[in-house]
């Protein structure tokens, strides 16, 4: 099993949720609101006046547990979808050692 973690601009949250719900490989996912801090590029068109004033950009973190063989297909679907991730998100994949219910 693998954990696919995505960080994306918060404004794509609903469309991203709809996209993930439509993928048969995705049994569920978790959204967490996060803040993107770092050097701001004044030429970045996605930054709002609010982002410039408060000094961070709202993001959403998405964690998805996937079967090993499904990771590449899910990433390909996300890349080709119109969910707003193109150029506005990053991801990483980690191995999951165990899972269960508490």
ABEGO torsion letter per residue (X at the ends): XBBBBBBBBAAAAAAAAAAAAABAABAEBBBBBBBBBEBBBAABAABBAAAAAAGBBBBBBBBBBBBAAAAAAAAAAAAABAAGABGABBBBBBBBABBEBX
